[in-house]
Amino acid sequence: MKPIALQLYSVREIAKTDFYGVLKQIASFGYKGVEPAGLHGKDPKELRKVLDDLGLTCCSAHGPLVTRENLQEQVDVAKALGYDLLVSGKGGDDFKTADGIRRAAEQFQQAAQLLKPFGMKMGYHNHWWEMNPVDGRLGYELFLEQAPGVFSELDVYWASNFGKVDVPALLAKHAKRVPLLHIKDGPLVERQPHTAVGAGKMDMPAVVQAANDRTLRWLIVELDHCATDMLAAVRESCQYLMRARLGEGRS
């Protein structure tokens, strides 16, 4: 089993006023790691101490696409917090045509090359628009083909494209490119809020079992918007993954 982390975007509203307090709660729920999407103005070294004291690992981070201009800043933050996997994404307009996908792939491939000397990797986080067909193939697959140095942080809920894509089959096909899974659940209805993991329509056991055990590092819970109390859903998601023996938390 792989360790369970939380994408901190899930608790962004609470974190705006009590970042360290919500981290303490996340640790108490049984999570072993976190994936930041911004630091809420906190110093990375100070945040690292808080995480260490709570027994939380910073598994990866979401941020802007790495460029020559922001490279050193992003590397410094990553070194301070102790992760080597950086993740970013693209909007729907970038995946409407083959040319748009090619341009996005080139940008991410360049970012991967910039990070390589520092022992770090650039990853891509998908939404649903990458799972639409472009020239007869999924945009997601066209992108991976043209960005061979970029890993995939597969968001399993968005990857389903609201039930149109067989996620376990897609993951099994590309599992060696997927060290991180965003574990998300919901009704598989567009513009409907998410649910706690295990309370929606995703076949999460089949999804997790499709991953490559040697490649996969973390299961990362993420709920963009939730139909119930967010903190309760965050807690229930971790408990479900532990109870179903899909991921490793702290009992």
C-alpha positions, 0 to 999 in steps of 0.5 A: 500500500502507498501512503495517503496525502492530502492536496491542500487545495481541498482546505484552502478556505480554512487554511487562509485563516489558520493554515497551521491549525488545519495541518494539525487536523489533517495529521490527526485524521491519519494522513501521512503527507500533504501536497501544497498548492501555495503556502499562504504566505508562510516561509518554506523553512518554517512550514517544513518545521511545522510539518516535521513536528506533525509527522507530515511529509511534503510529497509534491507541490502544485504551482506555476509551470517551471520556466527559466525565470522562476526556476531557482525560486521553485527549486529553493522552495522544493529543497526547503520542503523536501519534495522533488515532484512539481506539478502544473496544468493547462486550461481547456483551450490548450487541449482543443487542437493538436497544435495546442497540445503540441505547444503545451507538451513543448512547454512542459518538456522544457520545464522537465529539462530545466529541473533535471540537473536539480534531481527534480521532475515536472508533472502534469495534472489533468482535468476532464478536457484532456480526456476529450478526443482530438484527431481520434485520440485522447488529448491526454495521450497525445500530450504524454507522447510529445512530452516524454520527460514529464510524469502524469499526476492522474486525477482519477475523477476528472480522467473519467470525463464523467463516466466516458473513460475507463479509468482503470484501463487508462491508468494500466496503459500509462501506469509507468508514467504515474507516480502520483494519483489524485484520489477524488470521488463524486456523482460523475455528473458535470458541475456537481460537487464532489463527495468524500472518497468512497461515497461517490460512483468511482470504483476506487479499488479497481483504480488503485489496483491498476497503478504500477506498484513500483512507480506509484509513490502516493495516493493524494486525496483532493476534493475541489468542492464538496457536497458536505462539510469539507473537513469531515469529507477529508477525514472520511476519505482517509478513513475509507482508503485505510479501511479498504486497505487501498492506502497507508495512513496513521491509525 
